[in-house]
Amino acid sequence: MDPFMGSGTTAIEAVRYANSVHGVEVDPYARLIASVATQKYSEDEIGKISFLVSEIGRAFEHQSLYDDLKPRLANIEYWFGDENFSDLLKLKSAIFELTDEGKVREFLLAAFGDIIRACSKAERQSLKPYISKKYEKKPKRVLDEFLRIASKYIDAVSESQKHKSDGIVWEGFDATNFDVSTSVDLAITSPPYINAMDYTRCIKLESAWIGTADDDAIKTVRNAQLGERVRRNREVREDFVYSISRQHLGELETIDEARFKTAVVFFDDMRRNMEAVFRALRPGGFYYIIIGNSRIRGVDVPTHQVIAEIAGQLGYKWDKYFLYRIRDHRTSIPRGDRGGKIEFEHALGLMKP
Ligand SMILES: C[S@@+](CC[C@H](N)C(=O)[O-])C[C@H]1O[C@@H](n2cnc3c(N)ncnc32)[C@H](O)[C@@H]1O
């Protein structure tokens, strides 16, 4: 189980070996990618998908546009040239015309979502959509890019019949409050960071196009993100989470009370998450949490330490602990001056006795 599933990195490995794979994730676009990447596709389904992809290519020029499929996000046109905007709508119209709700449509929508950034004017390098004024980017052509990505996806699922389990059993949307249908042996996750860059905004163009997001939906998902500043207004009991946080980052409370509060709420949310995972685990089961530290207003926040102490209070025992220096920062989330560069990742191996 991964209770912060994201786009499914852990699940993609897990479906090969585990009897069942469980997940919790609040972001609908991430859920779509994770589902498509872990489901089993039969030969028939793969054949049907391949046929539909070539059909889309063949009839693209004459495809009609459905206005009600346009993304409902303010200023979305800003991010695209006219031709690509219209071609994206054409492609989405074709997908909805040719498929019913279900696996095949999900597959095509995931591939569609994957081409959005490349076909937009937004930089590839920055995670958050951003249009450079200095260097003009040449957006990819919609149909070509779709055909390329779809064929990559088809290759990727061609072996999925061999997997031990079929897709993810979704156990809920909120990692701080869920119950599972069956007890699990192992949970592993990398939770969000305090004050991290806002994931929801990073994927807003994709979410808007695949139809899971308008301005309101994006706000709802953002407000659910652990570590988001907006959550600091949540009431937190003055209990051990508070005193452990204060012990490790008391200095921050004097420098910047609001950011201290954001951190406390983050740790309180992690407490709830660890409680939910504790309930989900069978006795003797493990919870591995991979997390980096943060620096907030010049104060080092030993996130792993605080989480470890909270886990101890909840009844977890140690299995293992290790850390490693992050060698490749290309895939890590840039956080400007907000969180500091993450140098180490810590793996906390907890066990439910
Ligand atoms: C660090 S990412 C996980 C990355 C994942 N390992 C992957 O490979 O994609 C954290 C994920 O937690 C999700 N998340 C944040 N707050 C959440 C909450 N309260 N409930 C459920 N999911 C949440 C975010 O949407 C994000 O996808």
The ligand as an ORCA input file, in Angstrom:
! r2SCAN-3c Opt
* xyz 0 1
  C       5.577     13.094     -2.885
  S       4.094     12.787     -3.767
  C       4.130     11.044     -3.944
  C       4.956     10.714     -5.117
  C       4.785      9.304     -5.555
  N       5.671      8.439     -4.814
  C       5.018      9.229     -7.035
  O       5.918      8.584     -7.471
  O       4.278      9.834     -7.810
  C       2.852     13.070     -2.630
  C       1.443     12.790     -3.134
  O       0.596     12.925     -2.006
  C      -0.643     13.436     -2.419
  N      -1.306     14.002     -1.260
  C      -1.001     15.138     -0.582
  N      -1.836     15.329      0.444
  C      -2.697     14.285      0.447
  C      -3.790     13.905      1.271
  N      -4.184     14.648      2.309
  N      -4.431     12.759      0.981
  C      -4.057     11.993     -0.074
  N      -3.034     12.300     -0.892
  C      -2.363     13.436     -0.637
  C      -0.278     14.441     -3.484
  O      -1.382     14.687     -4.343
  C       0.905     13.757     -4.168
  O       0.479     13.029     -5.281
*
